[in-house]
């Protein structure tokens, strides 16, 4: 469905220094900010988000400040004027997804203790990690990432968004959104399997969509109010969500290891160790991350993944496959 968005509202969002807008919304490793079809150019990003009550809304964000005085100019385009509660929730989600109010000074202090982390912070100074816009889009990312190479994950995500997402037309752009859970609930499982190219994951996605709609899956605010362990426990109680997926969906800091990343991080931080199985290596690396970095382990993950090529070159250390090599291999 196409939403022609003509009504514009303007806002100015201020952040905590240091803040690098380009690195935060246009990650070096190629990940999108909130939706794969968004457009980035010269410190401006055009994106879109689905609102269950108002349809797709267009978002134009322009960085008008500096690393040490971060200010983002936000224009929201919608088909009708948003109610105050809709507007308030949207602004909160945008601010959260940008990481504008996240103080990373303690992470930077911690990074001083390890030369590789210190170099990554130097290279990516001011970058924030992006959480996403809502629980359901993160659940889609988690499900499509399970036991799948990057190209296969990308194929599924593009099919789901292209078939079931909405399109916001605004400011000479047409940006597709993630689908609403209410939409997926109504889709026949076989159709979702075929058109979404999901295979066995179609049943899991339908169940998750129903859980979100029925309230069995907590929303973002409810998960944030829970402790990290409780939030992940609740998420793991949902069909199709295991430990890896819960790390992705939860808004609390996580360390979502897969076959590639566990090889990378054990090589960097536990080079002298060896394990009898992948499961043993993952358990050891998760425990190391929690003990060493605590609430900042997600930032360690994000900074290392986004700076692999620079780190390999500047420190003369071969850190395993680069992102480009992983894409080529898969």
N, C-alpha and C positions, 0 to 999 in steps of 0.2 A: 504494500500500500504506500502511495506517495502522499506525503503531507506538505502542502505548499505553505511555508511559514513566512508570514508578512509582518506580524506584530513583533516589534523589537523593544527590548528593555536593556538598559546599560548599567553596568556595575563596575566598581573598582575594588580589586582584592589586593590586600597587602600581605606580605609573607615575612617569615623569619630569615634573617641573613645567616650564612651565605646561601644564595639560591640561583641556580642556573636553569633558566626556562628551557632553553633548547635541549640540553641533556635530559631534562625531566620529562619532556613530552615527545622527544624524538631520539630515543635511546640509540647509542652507537651500534648495539648488536641487532638492531632492526625491529624490535618489538614496538607495537603501536602504543598509543596512550590509552584511549578507551574503546576505540573501534578500528578494525583493520582498514576501513575505507576512508578514514580521515585524511586530511591534506595538511602538510606542513610546508611553510615557505617563509624564510627570513623573519623568524621570531613571531610568526602568526600561525595558529592552527585552527582549522575548521573541522569540527567534530559534530556528532549528534548522539542523543541519548533518548531512550524510550521512557515516556511517562505513562503509566497505566491509565491515568485520568485524562490526559491531554494529548496523547499520541506523541509522535516523534518531535523533538525540539532540536533546533540547530544551535550550535555553540561556536562563536568566534572569539578566540582568545588572542590578545596581542600583548606582548611583553613591552611595557613602557618604562620600566625602571632599570635597575642595574643589579649586579650580583650582590652588592652590599646595601641596596635599597630596593628590594623586589616589589614591583607593582604590576599586576595583570589587569588589563582592561578587558572586560567580558561583555559581549553582546549576546543576548538570548533571543532567538527567533522562534516564534510559535504561531499556530494557526488561530489562536485566540489569546486574550490576555490571561495570564496565569493568576490563579488565586494566591493569596498571601502564603498559605501553607505549602502549596506546590512550589512556589518561588523559593521559599525558605529551605525546603528540602533539596531542591536542585542546587542552590548555591552551596549548601553544606557538602553535597556530594562532589561538586566541582572542586571546592577547596581541598577536600580530602584526597581526591584523585591526583591533584597537583602536588600534594605534600607540602603545601605552602606554610602551614602552621607547625610543621615538625622541626623540632630543634635537634640538629645532628651534631652539636658541639661535643657531646660525650662520645659519640662514635668516632669523631675525628681524633679525640684525645687517645682513645683506645687503639686506633690505627697506628699511632706513633710507635707502638711496641713491636710491630712486625714490618719488616722492610717492604714486603709485597703489598700489604694493605696501605702502607704509607704512600707508596708510589701510586696506587690506584686512586687514593684520595687526591693526590696532586694532579693526576690526569683528569679526574672527573669532579673537580672541586665545585660544590654547590648542587650536585645532582641529587634528586629525590627519587625514591622508589615509588612506582605507581601501583596502587592497589586495584584499580578498576572502579566501575561505577555502582555495581550492585552485586548481591549474592548470586543471582541467577547467571549473569554473564561469566562470573568466576567459576561457577559450577560447570558451565559449558567448556571453558578452557581446561578445567581439571579432567573432565570425562574424555575429551578428545586428545588429551596428552597421555592418557594411560596406555602403556605398552605400544606406543606408536612413534615412528620417526617424525621429524618435524614436517616433512613434506606431506605426510598423511594427515597430520593434525591440521595443517593449513587447508588441505582439501576439504575436510569435514567442516571447519569453521566457515570457510567461504560458502559452502553449499547451504549451511544452516542460515547464515545471515542473508544470502542472496534469495533464498526461498521464503523464509518466514520473518525476516526483519522488516522494518519500515524504512522508508527513505524520506529524509527531510530535505526539501529544496529551499535554499536560502542563499542570499549574497552570491549568486552565480555559481553555487555549488550544489551537488546532490550527494548526500552522505547517508549511507545505510547504517541502521542501528542493529544491535542485538535483538533477537525476538523477545517478546514478553512471555512469561510463563503461562499466562492465560491463553496465548495463541497456541503454544505447544500442547497444552492439555487437550485442545480440541482436534489435534491432528491425529489421523489414523496411524497406528504404530508401523504398519507396513509401508505407508507412504513416507513416514519420517525416516524409516530405515533406508529407503531407496533414494528419495530426493535429498535427504540430508547426508547421504553416503555414510551412515553411522554404523551399519551392521548391527552387532549385538548391543551396541551402546544406545540404540534407539529406545529400548525398554527402560534403561536406566534414566535417560533424559526425561521421558514422559513421567516416570515416578517422581523425579526431582521437581519437575514443573508442578505436579499435583501437590507435592509437599509444600512448595512455596505458596501456592494459591490457597491451600487449606490451612496454612499457618503451622504445619508440622515442622517446617524448616524455618528457623528463626531468621528475622530480617537482619540487616547490617547493624542497626542500633542495638538490637537485643544481643547479638554476638559480641559486640564491643563491651557491653556491660558485664558479660560473663568473664571469668578468668580464662586465660589461654587454654589450660587443660580441659576445663569444662566445655568451652566452645568446640574444641576439636573432638571431644567425646560425643557431644550432641551431633555434630556433623557426620561422624563415623557411624552413627546409628541410622543414617539414611542409606538406602540401597544404592550401590555403585560408588560410594565414597569410602575409600580406605585411608591409610595414613598419609600417603603421598597427596591424594586429592584434598584431604582436610587441611594440609599445610597450605595449599593454594587458595582454598575458599575462605579460610579463616582470616579475619582482619588483624589478628594478632601476629606478632613476628613468628616466622617459620623458616624451615630449611628444607625445601622440597627436592630431595635427591632422586635422581634417576640413574640409569646405567652410565650415562656419559658424565654427569656432574659428580657422581661419587668417585669416579676415577680421577677427575680433575682435582677435587678438593683434598682427597687423601694424598695425592702426589705433592700438593703444595704444603699442606700442614702436617701430614703424618708420613713423610717419605720413607722412614725406616721400618714402618710396620708392614705386616703381611697378614692376609686373612684366608681362611679356607673356603669362604663362600661370599657371594655378593651381599647376602643378607647380613652376614657378620660385619662386612666393611661398612654397610649403610648404618647399622646400629652404632658402631664405633664412631663414625663421623658425626652422626646426629648428637651423640653424647658429648663429643668434643666441642661441637658448635654451641651447644647449650651451656656447657661449663665455662668455655672460654669467652664467649661473646654475649650470652644471655639475650636480652631484648634486641640487641643489634645484629643478631645472626642473619636476619633477612637482608640487612644492608651490606654485610660482608658478601653474601651470595650475589646480590645485585651488582656491587662494584666490581667484583672479580669477573663475573660473566661479561660485563660490558667493557672490560679493559684488557681482555686476554691478549690481543695482538700487541698492544702497547707494552704490556708487562713482559711478554716474551722477548720483545726487541730490546727494551731498555735495561732489563735485568739479565739478558743473555741466558734465559732459562726457557727450555721448551716445556710449555705447560699443557701439553696434550693437544687435542684438536681445537682449532679455532672455530668460531661459529660458522665461517664460510666452509671450512672443511667438513664440519658435521652435516651441513646442508648438502654438500656434494656427495658425502658418503651415504646419506639416507635418501 
